[in-house]
Amino acid sequence: MNSTESFKGNPLNKIIGLSIILSMGFLLVVLAGVNGNWYPIINGIIAAIAHLPVVITKALSDSSDYDFNFDPATSSQGNFIKEAGQFVSAFLVVSGISLPILLHHSLILTKTATVLTIIGGALIYGTVYTFSSYFDESEDEVNLAEGGVI
């Protein structure tokens, strides 16, 4: 095993890389607001919290681990909660992309600030999404990886 294979496989290096990308996203958003217009900061906040509804609704719908009700009419409530969280998250992502375009069209942001804001917001959201998917391992995958019984 050479040093590049051990570098890529180390989870700490992945976390450090994601932290660097997150900081670059926030840097781009702050640089977009240097001209005295701090509306891009709102976009950075929207991008940072856009994945939160999915995480919250997933935790709420998965809290009933011992629900042995097999009636399809009552089990759809968990799906509704998850889909509502996904809808709110998608709304925030689309708002994070369209808000800088709207501000540019209204002559509030320059073209450079618009591009920096959209790229920075995409980096922030992508990093938050990757962080949450990286730490979201189900217990079955952990037990199978350790050789345990399900």
PyRosetta script that sets phi, psi and omega in degrees:
from pyrosetta import init, pose_from_sequence

init()
pose = pose_from_sequence("MNSTESFKGNPLNKIIGLSIILSMGFLLVVLAGVNGNWYPIINGIIAAIAHLPVVITKALSDSSDYDFNFDPATSSQGNFIKEAGQFVSAFLVVSGISLPILLHHSLILTKTATVLTIIGGALIYGTVYTFSSYFDESEDEVNLAEGGVI")
pose.set_psi(1, 123.8)
pose.set_omega(1, 179.2)
pose.set_phi(2, -90.2)
pose.set_psi(2, 178.1)
pose.set_omega(2, -172.4)
pose.set_phi(3, -71.7)
pose.set_psi(3, -27.9)
pose.set_omega(3, -179.5)
pose.set_phi(4, -72.0)
pose.set_psi(4, -33.0)
pose.set_omega(4, 177.7)
pose.set_phi(5, -69.0)
pose.set_psi(5, -39.3)
pose.set_omega(5, 178.8)
pose.set_phi(6, -71.8)
pose.set_psi(6, -29.3)
pose.set_omega(6, 177.9)
pose.set_phi(7, -68.1)
pose.set_psi(7, -42.0)
pose.set_omega(7, -178.8)
pose.set_phi(8, -72.4)
pose.set_psi(8, -29.9)
pose.set_omega(8, -175.8)
pose.set_phi(9, -84.4)
pose.set_psi(9, -13.0)
pose.set_omega(9, -176.4)
pose.set_phi(10, -77.1)
pose.set_psi(10, 122.3)
pose.set_omega(10, -178.4)
pose.set_phi(11, -66.2)
pose.set_psi(11, -28.4)
pose.set_omega(11, 179.2)
pose.set_phi(12, -65.1)
pose.set_psi(12, -36.5)
pose.set_omega(12, 177.5)
pose.set_phi(13, -66.8)
pose.set_psi(13, -34.7)
pose.set_omega(13, 176.2)
pose.set_phi(14, -65.3)
pose.set_psi(14, -42.7)
pose.set_omega(14, -180.0)
pose.set_phi(15, -65.6)
pose.set_psi(15, -41.0)
pose.set_omega(15, 178.8)
pose.set_phi(16, -65.6)
pose.set_psi(16, -40.9)
pose.set_omega(16, 177.5)
pose.set_phi(17, -62.9)
pose.set_psi(17, -42.2)
pose.set_omega(17, 177.2)
pose.set_phi(18, -65.8)
pose.set_psi(18, -35.2)
pose.set_omega(18, 177.2)
pose.set_phi(19, -65.8)
pose.set_psi(19, -37.8)
pose.set_omega(19, 177.3)
pose.set_phi(20, -65.6)
pose.set_psi(20, -42.5)
pose.set_omega(20, 178.9)
pose.set_phi(21, -65.1)
pose.set_psi(21, -39.4)
pose.set_omega(21, 177.7)
pose.set_phi(22, -62.7)
pose.set_psi(22, -43.2)
pose.set_omega(22, 179.7)
pose.set_phi(23, -66.9)
pose.set_psi(23, -34.2)
pose.set_omega(23, 175.7)
pose.set_phi(24, -66.0)
pose.set_psi(24, -37.7)
pose.set_omega(24, 177.3)
pose.set_phi(25, -63.2)
pose.set_psi(25, -45.7)
pose.set_omega(25, 177.8)
pose.set_phi(26, -66.5)
pose.set_psi(26, -34.2)
pose.set_omega(26, 176.9)
pose.set_phi(27, -63.3)
pose.set_psi(27, -42.5)
pose.set_omega(27, 178.7)
pose.set_phi(28, -64.3)
pose.set_psi(28, -39.4)
pose.set_omega(28, 179.7)
pose.set_phi(29, -67.2)
pose.set_psi(29, -41.0)
pose.set_omega(29, 179.2)
pose.set_phi(30, -68.6)
pose.set_psi(30, -39.6)
pose.set_omega(30, 177.8)
pose.set_phi(31, -64.7)
pose.set_psi(31, -28.6)
pose.set_omega(31, 177.1)
pose.set_phi(32, -68.9)
pose.set_psi(32, -24.9)
pose.set_omega(32, -179.3)
pose.set_phi(33, -97.1)
pose.set_psi(33, 12.8)
pose.set_omega(33, -176.7)
pose.set_phi(34, -67.4)
pose.set_psi(34, -29.0)
pose.set_omega(34, -175.9)
pose.set_phi(35, -73.0)
pose.set_psi(35, 12.2)
pose.set_omega(35, 179.3)
pose.set_phi(36, 95.5)
pose.set_psi(36, -0.2)
pose.set_omega(36, 179.8)
pose.set_phi(37, -108.9)
pose.set_psi(37, 113.3)
pose.set_omega(37, -173.5)
pose.set_phi(38, -101.1)
pose.set_psi(38, 20.7)
pose.set_omega(38, 174.7)
pose.set_phi(39, -64.6)
pose.set_psi(39, -31.3)
pose.set_omega(39, 176.7)
pose.set_phi(40, -61.5)
pose.set_psi(40, -24.4)
pose.set_omega(40, 177.6)
pose.set_phi(41, -63.1)
pose.set_psi(41, -35.2)
pose.set_omega(41, 176.7)
pose.set_phi(42, -60.8)
pose.set_psi(42, -40.2)
pose.set_omega(42, 178.2)
pose.set_phi(43, -65.8)
pose.set_psi(43, -37.4)
pose.set_omega(43, 176.6)
pose.set_phi(44, -63.7)
pose.set_psi(44, -38.7)
pose.set_omega(44, 177.9)
pose.set_phi(45, -67.9)
pose.set_psi(45, -41.9)
pose.set_omega(45, 178.2)
pose.set_phi(46, -61.3)
pose.set_psi(46, -43.8)
pose.set_omega(46, -179.9)
pose.set_phi(47, -66.3)
pose.set_psi(47, -33.9)
pose.set_omega(47, -178.9)
pose.set_phi(48, -71.1)
pose.set_psi(48, -33.3)
pose.set_omega(48, -177.0)
pose.set_phi(49, -101.7)
pose.set_psi(49, 4.6)
pose.set_omega(49, -174.3)
pose.set_phi(50, -65.7)
pose.set_psi(50, -29.9)
pose.set_omega(50, -178.3)
pose.set_phi(51, -89.2)
pose.set_psi(51, -7.5)
pose.set_omega(51, -177.9)
pose.set_phi(52, -60.8)
pose.set_psi(52, -42.3)
pose.set_omega(52, 179.2)
pose.set_phi(53, -60.3)
pose.set_psi(53, -34.6)
pose.set_omega(53, 178.5)
pose.set_phi(54, -66.9)
pose.set_psi(54, -42.4)
pose.set_omega(54, -179.3)
pose.set_phi(55, -66.3)
pose.set_psi(55, -43.0)
pose.set_omega(55, -178.3)
pose.set_phi(56, -66.8)
pose.set_psi(56, -47.2)
pose.set_omega(56, -178.3)
pose.set_phi(57, -69.7)
pose.set_psi(57, -30.1)
pose.set_omega(57, 175.6)
pose.set_phi(58, -67.3)
pose.set_psi(58, -39.8)
pose.set_omega(58, 177.6)
pose.set_phi(59, -67.2)
pose.set_psi(59, -36.4)
pose.set_omega(59, 179.3)
pose.set_phi(60, -70.2)
pose.set_psi(60, -39.7)
pose.set_omega(60, -177.1)
pose.set_phi(61, -79.8)
pose.set_psi(61, -22.9)
pose.set_omega(61, 179.0)
pose.set_phi(62, -90.8)
pose.set_psi(62, 1.1)
pose.set_omega(62, -176.7)
pose.set_phi(63, -72.4)
pose.set_psi(63, -17.8)
pose.set_omega(63, -179.6)
pose.set_phi(64, -94.5)
pose.set_psi(64, 74.2)
pose.set_omega(64, -179.0)
pose.set_phi(65, -69.9)
pose.set_psi(65, -30.2)
pose.set_omega(65, -174.5)
pose.set_phi(66, -107.7)
pose.set_psi(66, 34.4)
pose.set_omega(66, 178.1)
pose.set_phi(67, -89.9)
pose.set_psi(67, 107.6)
pose.set_omega(67, -177.6)
pose.set_phi(68, -101.4)
pose.set_psi(68, 28.7)
pose.set_omega(68, 178.4)
pose.set_phi(69, -86.7)
pose.set_psi(69, 115.5)
pose.set_omega(69, -177.2)
pose.set_phi(70, -100.4)
pose.set_psi(70, 15.6)
pose.set_omega(70, 177.8)
pose.set_phi(71, -77.3)
pose.set_psi(71, 120.4)
pose.set_omega(71, -177.3)
pose.set_phi(72, -64.3)
pose.set_psi(72, -24.4)
pose.set_omega(72, -179.0)
pose.set_phi(73, -69.4)
pose.set_psi(73, -33.9)
pose.set_omega(73, -179.0)
pose.set_phi(74, -91.7)
pose.set_psi(74, -21.6)
pose.set_omega(74, -178.6)
pose.set_phi(75, -80.1)
pose.set_psi(75, -9.6)
pose.set_omega(75, 179.9)
pose.set_phi(76, -76.9)
pose.set_psi(76, -10.9)
pose.set_omega(76, 179.3)
pose.set_phi(77, -65.4)
pose.set_psi(77, -37.7)
pose.set_omega(77, 177.4)
pose.set_phi(78, -64.5)
pose.set_psi(78, -39.1)
pose.set_omega(78, 177.4)
pose.set_phi(79, -67.1)
pose.set_psi(79, -38.2)
pose.set_omega(79, 178.8)
pose.set_phi(80, -62.6)
pose.set_psi(80, -41.2)
pose.set_omega(80, -179.9)
pose.set_phi(81, -64.8)
pose.set_psi(81, -43.6)
pose.set_omega(81, 178.6)
pose.set_phi(82, -63.6)
pose.set_psi(82, -42.9)
pose.set_omega(82, -179.0)
pose.set_phi(83, -68.5)
pose.set_psi(83, -33.0)
pose.set_omega(83, 175.9)
pose.set_phi(84, -65.4)
pose.set_psi(84, -41.0)
pose.set_omega(84, 176.5)
pose.set_phi(85, -64.6)
pose.set_psi(85, -39.5)
pose.set_omega(85, 177.6)
pose.set_phi(86, -66.4)
pose.set_psi(86, -36.8)
pose.set_omega(86, 178.2)
pose.set_phi(87, -64.6)
pose.set_psi(87, -46.4)
pose.set_omega(87, 179.9)
pose.set_phi(88, -64.6)
pose.set_psi(88, -39.4)
pose.set_omega(88, 178.0)
pose.set_phi(89, -64.5)
pose.set_psi(89, -42.9)
pose.set_omega(89, 178.0)
pose.set_phi(90, -64.8)
pose.set_psi(90, -37.7)
pose.set_omega(90, 176.9)
pose.set_phi(91, -61.2)
pose.set_psi(91, -42.2)
pose.set_omega(91, 179.6)
pose.set_phi(92, -67.7)
pose.set_psi(92, -37.7)
pose.set_omega(92, 178.8)
pose.set_phi(93, -65.7)
pose.set_psi(93, -45.8)
pose.set_omega(93, 179.1)
pose.set_phi(94, -65.1)
pose.set_psi(94, -36.7)
pose.set_omega(94, 176.3)
pose.set_phi(95, -65.0)
pose.set_psi(95, -38.3)
pose.set_omega(95, 178.7)
pose.set_phi(96, -66.3)
pose.set_psi(96, -26.4)
pose.set_omega(96, 177.4)
pose.set_phi(97, -87.2)
pose.set_psi(97, -40.0)
pose.set_omega(97, -173.9)
pose.set_phi(98, -83.0)
pose.set_psi(98, -23.7)
pose.set_omega(98, -179.4)
pose.set_phi(99, -62.5)
pose.set_psi(99, -46.0)
pose.set_omega(99, 176.7)
pose.set_phi(100, -64.1)
pose.set_psi(100, -34.6)
pose.set_omega(100, 178.1)
pose.set_phi(101, -66.4)
pose.set_psi(101, -41.7)
pose.set_omega(101, 177.8)
pose.set_phi(102, -63.7)
pose.set_psi(102, -41.7)
pose.set_omega(102, 179.2)
pose.set_phi(103, -67.9)
pose.set_psi(103, -33.5)
pose.set_omega(103, 175.4)
pose.set_phi(104, -69.0)
pose.set_psi(104, -40.3)
pose.set_omega(104, 179.2)
pose.set_phi(105, -66.1)
pose.set_psi(105, -30.0)
pose.set_omega(105, 178.5)
pose.set_phi(106, -86.7)
pose.set_psi(106, 7.5)
pose.set_omega(106, 179.2)
pose.set_phi(107, 62.7)
pose.set_psi(107, 29.7)
pose.set_omega(107, 176.0)
pose.set_phi(108, -93.7)
pose.set_psi(108, -37.7)
pose.set_omega(108, 177.4)
pose.set_phi(109, -110.5)
pose.set_psi(109, 148.7)
pose.set_omega(109, 172.8)
pose.set_phi(110, -80.5)
pose.set_psi(110, 170.2)
pose.set_omega(110, 179.5)
pose.set_phi(111, -64.8)
pose.set_psi(111, -39.4)
pose.set_omega(111, 178.6)
pose.set_phi(112, -63.2)
pose.set_psi(112, -44.0)
pose.set_omega(112, 179.3)
pose.set_phi(113, -65.2)
pose.set_psi(113, -35.4)
pose.set_omega(113, 178.6)
pose.set_phi(114, -64.7)
pose.set_psi(114, -46.3)
pose.set_omega(114, -179.4)
pose.set_phi(115, -65.2)
pose.set_psi(115, -43.7)
pose.set_omega(115, 179.2)
pose.set_phi(116, -62.4)
pose.set_psi(116, -39.3)
pose.set_omega(116, -179.3)
pose.set_phi(117, -67.3)
pose.set_psi(117, -42.9)
pose.set_omega(117, -179.2)
pose.set_phi(118, -67.4)
pose.set_psi(118, -44.1)
pose.set_omega(118, 179.6)
pose.set_phi(119, -66.2)
pose.set_psi(119, -43.1)
pose.set_omega(119, 178.6)
pose.set_phi(120, -63.1)
pose.set_psi(120, -41.8)
pose.set_omega(120, 177.6)
pose.set_phi(121, -64.8)
pose.set_psi(121, -38.1)
pose.set_omega(121, 178.0)
pose.set_phi(122, -66.2)
pose.set_psi(122, -39.4)
pose.set_omega(122, 177.4)
pose.set_phi(123, -65.2)
pose.set_psi(123, -41.1)
pose.set_omega(123, -179.7)
pose.set_phi(124, -65.1)
pose.set_psi(124, -49.0)
pose.set_omega(124, -178.8)
pose.set_phi(125, -64.7)
pose.set_psi(125, -42.6)
pose.set_omega(125, 179.4)
pose.set_phi(126, -61.7)
pose.set_psi(126, -37.9)
pose.set_omega(126, 179.1)
pose.set_phi(127, -69.7)
pose.set_psi(127, -43.9)
pose.set_omega(127, 178.8)
pose.set_phi(128, -62.6)
pose.set_psi(128, -41.9)
pose.set_omega(128, 178.3)
pose.set_phi(129, -63.6)
pose.set_psi(129, -43.0)
pose.set_omega(129, -179.7)
pose.set_phi(130, -67.2)
pose.set_psi(130, -41.6)
pose.set_omega(130, 176.0)
pose.set_phi(131, -57.9)
pose.set_psi(131, -47.1)
pose.set_omega(131, -176.5)
pose.set_phi(132, -68.8)
pose.set_psi(132, -35.6)
pose.set_omega(132, 178.2)
pose.set_phi(133, -75.0)
pose.set_psi(133, -27.6)
pose.set_omega(133, 178.5)
pose.set_phi(134, -69.1)
pose.set_psi(134, -38.7)
pose.set_omega(134, -178.3)
pose.set_phi(135, -93.3)
pose.set_psi(135, 1.2)
pose.set_omega(135, -177.7)
pose.set_phi(136, -100.6)
pose.set_psi(136, 74.8)
pose.set_omega(136, 175.8)
pose.set_phi(137, -102.1)
pose.set_psi(137, 134.8)
pose.set_omega(137, 177.4)
pose.set_phi(138, -76.2)
pose.set_psi(138, 160.3)
pose.set_omega(138, -177.8)
pose.set_phi(139, -68.2)
pose.set_psi(139, -28.3)
pose.set_omega(139, 178.8)
pose.set_phi(140, -65.6)
pose.set_psi(140, -41.6)
pose.set_omega(140, 178.8)
pose.set_phi(141, -65.4)
pose.set_psi(141, -37.3)
pose.set_omega(141, 179.6)
pose.set_phi(142, -67.2)
pose.set_psi(142, -42.5)
pose.set_omega(142, 179.9)
pose.set_phi(143, -66.6)
pose.set_psi(143, -39.0)
pose.set_omega(143, 178.1)
pose.set_phi(144, -68.9)
pose.set_psi(144, -35.6)
pose.set_omega(144, 179.1)
pose.set_phi(145, -68.0)
pose.set_psi(145, -33.1)
pose.set_omega(145, 179.3)
pose.set_phi(146, -86.8)
pose.set_psi(146, -6.4)
pose.set_omega(146, 179.6)
pose.set_phi(147, 84.3)
pose.set_psi(147, 16.1)
pose.set_omega(147, -178.3)
pose.set_phi(148, -82.8)
pose.set_psi(148, 175.6)
pose.set_omega(148, 179.4)
pose.set_phi(149, -92.9)
pose.set_psi(149, 140.9)
pose.set_omega(149, -178.7)
pose.set_phi(150, -75.5)
pose.dump_pdb("model.pdb")
